[in-house]
């Protein structure tokens, strides 16, 4: 009986196995794996792109897996938004009283 697979994650994250949450943190032991069938591992953290990998069986999971989550670029403003000139207000309308 081999040890349960373990995920070592670069940041605090939610870990899901086959769409069911199994833990939150940086070091998660996967102990609720199905005996048969495929295992879909998903790691989610706010501000980061999710990590997802599917294994044919639980035996295919590495004993320890290091996962480095990449920052989610979509949540950052695009370069166009950053460089967009600030509109200048032109006051149009009657002048004086």
KENU-205549 format. One record per residue: residue in three letters; residue number from 1; z, y, x of N, C-alpha, C, O, CB in turn. Coordinates in Angstrom, 1 decimal, m for minus. Glycine has a CB too. Example, Ala and Ser with C-alpha at 12.3 -4.5 7.8 and 13.67 -1.06 7.14 Angstrom:
! KENU-205549
  torkol  seti     nc3     nc2     nc1    cac3    cac2    cac1     cc3     cc2     cc1     oc3     oc2     oc1    cbc3    cbc2    cbc1
     Ala     1     7.8    m5.7    13.2     7.8    m4.5    12.3     7.8    m3.3    13.2     8.5    m3.3    14.2     9.0    m4.5    11.3
     Ser     2     7.1    m2.2    12.8     7.1    m1.1    13.7     7.9     0.0    12.9     8.0     1.1    13.4     5.7    m0.6    14.1
! end
This chain:
! KENU-205549
  torkol  seti     nc3     nc2     nc1    cac3    cac2    cac1     cc3     cc2     cc1     oc3     oc2     oc1    cbc3    cbc2    cbc1
     Unk     1     0.0    m1.2     0.9     0.0     0.0     0.0     0.0     1.2     0.9     1.0     1.5     1.6     1.2     0.0    m1.0
     Unk     2    m1.1     2.0     0.9    m1.2     3.1     1.7    m0.5     4.3     1.1    m0.2     4.4    m0.1    m2.6     3.5     2.0
     Unk     3    m0.1     5.3     1.9     0.6     6.5     1.4    m0.3     7.2     0.5    m1.6     7.1     0.6     1.1     7.4     2.6
     Unk     4     0.3     8.0    m0.4    m0.5     8.8    m1.3    m1.3     9.9    m0.5    m0.7    10.4     0.4     0.4     9.5    m2.4
     Unk     5    m2.5    10.1    m0.9    m3.2    11.2    m0.2    m2.5    12.5    m0.4    m1.8    12.8    m1.4    m4.7    11.3    m0.8
     Unk     6    m2.7    13.4     0.6    m2.0    14.7     0.5    m3.0    15.8     0.8    m3.9    15.6     1.6    m0.9    14.7     1.6
     Unk     7    m2.8    16.9     0.1    m3.7    18.1     0.4    m2.9    19.1     1.1    m1.7    19.5     0.6    m4.3    18.6    m1.0
     Unk     8    m3.4    19.7     2.1    m2.8    20.8     2.8    m3.7    22.0     2.6    m4.9    22.0     3.1    m2.5    20.5     4.4
     Unk     9    m3.2    23.0     1.9    m4.1    24.1     1.4    m3.7    25.4     2.1    m2.6    25.6     2.4    m4.0    24.2    m0.2
     Unk    10    m4.8    26.2     2.3    m4.5    27.4     3.1    m3.7    28.5     2.3    m3.2    29.4     2.9    m5.9    28.0     3.4
     Unk    11    m3.6    28.3     1.0    m2.8    29.3     0.2    m2.2    28.6    m1.0    m2.6    27.5    m1.3    m3.7    30.5    m0.2
     Unk    12    m1.2    29.2    m1.6    m0.7    28.6    m2.8    m1.8    28.4    m3.8    m2.5    29.3    m4.1     0.5    29.4    m3.4
     Unk    13    m1.9    27.2    m4.4    m3.0    26.9    m5.3    m2.5    25.9    m6.3    m1.5    25.2    m6.2    m4.2    26.3    m4.5
     Unk    14    m3.3    25.8    m7.4    m3.1    24.8    m8.4    m4.1    23.6    m8.1    m5.2    23.8    m7.8    m3.5    25.4    m9.9
     Unk    15    m3.5    22.4    m8.2    m4.3    21.3    m7.9    m4.5    20.4    m9.1    m3.5    20.1    m9.8    m3.6    20.4    m6.7
     Unk    16    m5.8    20.1    m9.4    m6.1    19.3   m10.6    m6.8    18.0   m10.2    m7.6    18.1    m9.3    m6.9    20.1   m11.6
     Unk    17    m6.4    17.0   m10.8    m7.1    15.7   m10.6    m7.6    15.3   m12.0    m6.9    15.1   m13.0    m6.1    14.6   m10.1
     Unk    18    m8.9    15.1   m12.1    m9.6    14.8   m13.3    m9.2    15.7   m14.4    m8.8    15.3   m15.5    m9.3    13.3   m13.7
     Unk    19    m9.2    17.0   m14.1    m8.9    18.1   m15.0    m7.4    18.2   m15.5    m7.1    18.9   m16.4    m9.8    18.0   m16.2
     Unk    20    m6.5    17.4   m14.9    m5.1    17.5   m15.2    m4.3    18.1   m14.0    m4.5    17.6   m12.9    m4.5    16.1   m15.7
     Unk    21    m3.5    19.1   m14.3    m2.8    19.7   m13.1    m1.8    18.8   m12.6    m1.0    18.2   m13.4    m2.2    21.1   m13.6
     Unk    22    m1.8    18.6   m11.3    m0.8    17.7   m10.7     0.2    18.4    m9.8     1.1    17.8    m9.3    m1.5    16.6    m9.9
     Unk    23    m0.1    19.6    m9.5     0.9    20.3    m8.6     0.5    21.7    m8.3    m0.7    22.1    m8.5     1.1    19.6    m7.4
     Unk    24     1.4    22.5    m7.8     1.2    23.9    m7.4     1.8    24.1    m6.1     3.0    23.7    m5.9     1.7    24.9    m8.5
     Unk    25     1.1    24.7    m5.1     1.7    25.0    m3.8     0.7    24.8    m2.7    m0.5    24.9    m3.0     2.9    24.0    m3.6
     Unk    26     1.2    24.7    m1.5     0.3    24.5    m0.3     0.2    23.1     0.2    m0.8    22.8     0.8     0.8    25.4     0.8
     Unk    27     1.2    22.3    m0.1     1.2    20.9     0.3     1.4    20.0    m0.9     2.6    20.0    m1.4     2.3    20.7     1.5
     Unk    28     0.4    19.4    m1.3     0.5    18.6    m2.6     0.2    17.2    m2.3    m0.8    16.8    m1.7    m0.5    19.2    m3.7
     Unk    29     1.1    16.3    m2.8     0.9    14.9    m2.7     0.2    14.4    m4.0     0.7    14.8    m5.1     2.2    14.1    m2.5
     Unk    30    m0.9    13.7    m3.9    m1.6    13.2    m5.0    m1.0    11.9    m5.4    m1.5    10.8    m4.9    m3.1    13.2    m4.8
     Unk    31    m0.1    11.8    m6.3     0.5    10.5    m6.7     0.1    10.0    m8.1     0.5     9.0    m8.5     2.0    10.6    m6.6
     Unk    32    m0.6    10.9    m8.8    m1.0    10.5   m10.2    m2.5    10.1   m10.2    m3.2    10.4   m11.2    m0.7    11.6   m11.2
     Unk    33    m2.9     9.4    m9.2    m4.4     9.1    m9.2    m4.7     7.8   m10.0    m3.9     6.9   m10.1    m4.8     8.8    m7.7
     Unk    34    m5.8     7.8   m10.7    m6.2     6.7   m11.5    m6.4     5.5   m10.6    m6.9     5.6    m9.5    m7.4     7.0   m12.3
     Unk    35    m6.0     4.3   m11.1    m6.2     3.0   m10.3    m7.7     2.7   m10.1    m8.1     2.2    m9.1    m5.5     1.9   m11.0
     Unk    36    m8.5     3.0   m11.1    m9.9     2.7   m11.1   m10.7     4.0   m11.5   m10.1     4.9   m12.1   m10.3     1.5   m12.0
     Unk    37   m12.0     4.0   m11.2   m12.8     5.1   m11.6   m12.8     6.2   m10.6   m12.0     6.2    m9.6   m12.4     5.6   m12.9
     Unk    38   m13.6     7.2   m10.9   m13.7     8.3    m9.9   m12.6     9.3   m10.0   m11.9     9.4   m11.0   m15.0     9.0   m10.2
     Unk    39   m12.4    10.0    m8.9   m11.3    10.9    m8.8   m11.9    12.3    m8.5   m12.6    12.5    m7.5   m10.3    10.5    m7.7
     Unk    40   m11.7    13.3    m9.4   m12.3    14.6    m9.2   m11.1    15.5    m8.8   m10.2    15.7    m9.6   m13.0    15.2   m10.5
     Unk    41   m11.1    16.0    m7.6   m10.1    16.9    m7.1   m10.6    18.3    m7.2   m11.6    18.7    m6.7    m9.6    16.5    m5.7
     Unk    42    m9.7    19.2    m7.8   m10.1    20.6    m7.9    m8.9    21.4    m7.5    m7.8    21.2    m7.9   m10.6    21.0    m9.3
     Unk    43    m9.1    22.4    m6.6    m8.1    23.3    m6.1    m8.5    24.7    m6.5    m9.5    25.2    m6.2    m7.9    23.2    m4.6
     Unk    44    m7.5    25.4    m7.2    m7.8    26.8    m7.7    m6.7    27.7    m7.3    m5.5    27.3    m7.3    m8.0    26.8    m9.2
     Unk    45    m7.1    28.9    m6.8    m6.1    29.9    m6.5    m6.7    31.3    m6.9    m7.9    31.5    m6.7    m5.6    29.9    m5.0
     Unk    46    m5.9    32.1    m7.4    m6.4    33.4    m7.8    m7.0    34.2    m6.7    m6.4    34.3    m5.6    m5.2    34.3    m8.5
     Unk    47    m8.2    34.7    m6.9    m8.8    35.5    m5.8    m9.6    34.7    m4.9   m10.2    35.2    m3.9    m7.8    36.3    m5.1
     Unk    48    m9.6    33.3    m5.1   m10.4    32.5    m4.2   m11.4    31.6    m5.0   m11.2    31.3    m6.2    m9.4    31.5    m3.4
     Unk    49   m12.5    31.3    m4.3   m13.4    30.4    m4.9   m12.8    29.0    m5.0   m12.1    28.5    m4.1   m14.8    30.3    m4.1
     Unk    50   m13.0    28.3    m6.2   m12.4    27.0    m6.3   m13.0    25.9    m5.4   m14.2    26.0    m5.0   m12.4    26.5    m7.7
     Unk    51   m12.2    25.0    m5.0   m12.7    23.9    m4.2   m12.8    22.7    m5.1   m11.8    22.4    m5.9   m11.8    23.5    m2.9
     Unk    52   m13.9    21.9    m5.1   m14.0    20.8    m6.0   m14.7    19.7    m5.3   m15.8    19.9    m4.6   m14.7    21.2    m7.3
     Unk    53   m14.2    18.5    m5.4   m14.9    17.3    m4.7   m14.6    16.1    m5.6   m13.5    15.9    m6.1   m14.4    17.1    m3.3
     Unk    54   m15.6    15.3    m5.7   m15.4    14.1    m6.5   m15.6    12.8    m5.6   m16.5    12.8    m4.8   m16.5    14.0    m7.7
     Unk    55   m14.6    11.9    m5.7   m14.6    10.7    m4.9   m14.9     9.5    m5.9   m14.5     9.5    m7.0   m13.3    10.5    m4.2
     Unk    56   m15.6     8.5    m5.4   m16.0     7.3    m6.2   m14.7     6.6    m6.7   m14.6     6.2    m7.8   m16.9     6.4    m5.5
     Unk    57   m13.8     6.4    m5.8   m12.5     5.8    m6.1   m11.4     6.4    m5.4   m11.6     7.2    m4.4   m12.5     4.2    m5.8
     Unk    58   m10.1     6.1    m5.7    m9.0     6.7    m5.0    m8.9     6.4    m3.6    m8.4     7.1    m2.8    m7.7     6.4    m5.7
     Unk    59    m9.5     5.2    m3.2    m9.5     4.7    m1.8   m10.4     5.6    m1.0   m10.3     5.5     0.3   m10.0     3.3    m1.8
     Unk    60   m11.3     6.4    m1.6   m12.2     7.2    m0.8   m11.5     8.5    m0.3   m12.1     9.3     0.5   m13.4     7.5    m1.6
     Unk    61   m10.4     8.9    m0.9    m9.7    10.1    m0.5    m9.1    10.0     0.9    m8.5     8.9     1.2    m8.6    10.5    m1.5
     Unk    62    m9.3    11.0     1.7    m8.6    10.9     3.0    m7.1    11.0     2.9    m6.6    11.6     1.9    m9.1    12.1     3.9
     Unk    63    m6.4    10.4     3.8    m4.9    10.4     3.7    m4.4    11.8     3.7    m3.5    12.2     2.9    m4.3     9.6     4.9
     Unk    64    m4.9    12.7     4.6    m4.5    14.1     4.5    m5.8    14.9     4.6    m6.7    14.7     5.4    m3.6    14.5     5.7
     Unk    65    m5.9    15.9     3.7    m7.1    16.7     3.6    m6.7    18.1     3.7    m5.9    18.6     2.9    m7.9    16.4     2.3
     Unk    66    m7.3    18.8     4.7    m7.0    20.3     4.8    m8.1    21.0     4.0    m9.3    20.8     4.2    m6.9    20.7     6.3
     Unk    67    m7.6    21.9     3.2    m8.6    22.7     2.4    m8.3    24.2     2.6    m7.2    24.7     2.5    m8.4    22.4     0.8
     Unk    68    m9.4    24.8     3.1    m9.3    26.3     3.3   m10.1    26.9     2.2   m11.3    26.8     2.1    m9.9    26.7     4.7
     Unk    69    m9.4    27.6     1.3   m10.1    28.3     0.2   m10.7    29.6     0.7   m10.1    30.3     1.5    m9.1    28.6    m0.9
     Unk    70   m12.0    29.8     0.2   m12.7    31.0     0.6   m12.4    32.1    m0.4   m12.3    31.8    m1.6   m14.2    30.7     0.7
     Unk    71   m12.2    33.3     0.1   m12.0    34.4    m0.9   m13.2    34.5    m1.9   m14.3    34.3    m1.5   m11.8    35.8    m0.2
     Unk    72   m12.9    34.8    m3.1   m13.9    34.9    m4.1   m14.6    36.2    m4.1   m14.0    37.2    m4.4   m13.3    34.6    m5.5
     Unk    73   m15.8    36.2    m3.6   m16.6    37.4    m3.4   m16.8    38.2    m4.7   m16.9    39.4    m4.7   m17.9    37.2    m2.7
     Unk    74   m16.9    37.4    m5.8   m17.2    38.0    m7.1   m16.2    39.0    m7.5   m16.4    39.9    m8.3   m17.4    36.9    m8.1
     Unk    75   m14.9    38.8    m7.0   m13.9    39.7    m7.5   m13.8    41.0    m6.7   m13.1    41.9    m7.1   m12.5    39.0    m7.4
     Unk    76   m14.6    41.1    m5.6   m14.6    42.3    m4.8   m15.8    43.1    m5.4   m16.8    42.6    m5.8   m14.8    42.0    m3.3
     Unk    77   m15.7    44.5    m5.3   m16.8    45.3    m5.7   m18.0    45.1    m4.8   m17.9    44.8    m3.6   m16.4    46.8    m5.7
     Unk    78   m19.2    45.2    m5.4   m20.4    45.0    m4.6   m20.6    46.2    m3.7   m20.0    47.3    m3.9   m21.7    44.8    m5.5
     Unk    79   m21.4    46.0    m2.6   m21.6    47.1    m1.7   m22.2    48.3    m2.4   m21.9    49.4    m2.0   m22.4    46.6    m0.5
     Unk    80   m23.0    48.1    m3.4   m23.7    49.2    m4.1   m22.6    50.0    m4.8   m22.7    51.2    m4.8   m24.7    48.6    m5.1
     Unk    81   m21.6    49.4    m5.4   m20.6    50.1    m6.1   m19.8    50.9    m5.1   m19.4    52.1    m5.4   m19.7    49.2    m6.8
     Unk    82   m19.6    50.4    m3.9   m18.8    51.1    m2.9   m19.5    52.3    m2.4   m18.9    53.4    m2.2   m18.4    50.2    m1.7
     Unk    83   m20.8    52.1    m2.2   m21.6    53.2    m1.6   m22.2    54.2    m2.6   m22.9    55.1    m2.3   m22.7    52.6    m0.8
     Unk    84   m22.0    53.9    m3.9   m22.6    54.7    m5.0   m22.1    56.1    m4.9   m20.9    56.3    m4.8   m22.4    54.1    m6.4
     Unk    85   m23.0    57.1    m4.8   m22.5    58.5    m4.8   m21.7    58.9    m6.0   m22.0    58.4    m7.1   m23.7    59.5    m4.6
     Unk    86   m20.8    59.7    m5.8   m19.9    60.2    m6.9   m20.8    61.2    m7.7   m21.2    62.2    m7.1   m18.6    60.8    m6.4
     Unk    87   m20.9    61.0    m9.0   m21.7    62.0    m9.8   m21.0    63.3    m9.8   m19.8    63.4   m10.0   m22.0    61.5   m11.2
     Unk    88   m21.8    64.4    m9.6   m21.3    65.7    m9.6   m21.4    66.2   m11.0   m22.5    66.1   m11.7   m21.9    66.7    m8.6
     Unk    89   m20.4    66.8   m11.5   m20.4    67.3   m12.9   m21.1    68.7   m12.9   m20.7    69.6   m12.2   m19.0    67.5   m13.5
     Unk    90   m22.1    68.8   m13.7   m22.8    70.1   m13.9   m22.3    70.6   m15.2   m22.5    70.0   m16.3   m24.4    70.0   m13.8
     Unk    91   m21.8    71.8   m15.2   m21.3    72.4   m16.5   m22.5    73.1   m17.1   m23.0    74.1   m16.6   m20.1    73.4   m16.3
     Unk    92   m22.9    72.6   m18.2   m24.0    73.2   m19.0   m23.4    73.7   m20.3   m22.4    73.2   m20.8   m25.2    72.3   m19.2
     Unk    93   m24.0    74.7   m20.8   m23.4    75.3   m22.0   m23.3    76.8   m21.9   m23.7    77.4   m20.9   m22.1    74.7   m22.4
     Unk    94   m22.8    77.4   m22.9   m22.7    78.9   m22.9   m21.7    79.3   m21.9   m20.6    78.8   m21.8   m22.4    79.4   m24.3
     Unk    95   m22.1    80.4   m21.2   m21.2    81.0   m20.2   m20.6    82.2   m20.8   m21.3    82.9   m21.7   m21.9    81.3   m18.8
     Unk    96   m19.4    82.6   m20.4   m18.8    83.8   m21.0   m18.1    83.4   m22.3   m17.9    82.3   m22.6   m19.9    84.9   m21.2
     Unk    97   m17.8    84.5   m23.1   m17.0    84.2   m24.3   m18.0    84.1   m25.5   m17.5    83.9   m26.6   m16.0    85.3   m24.6
! end
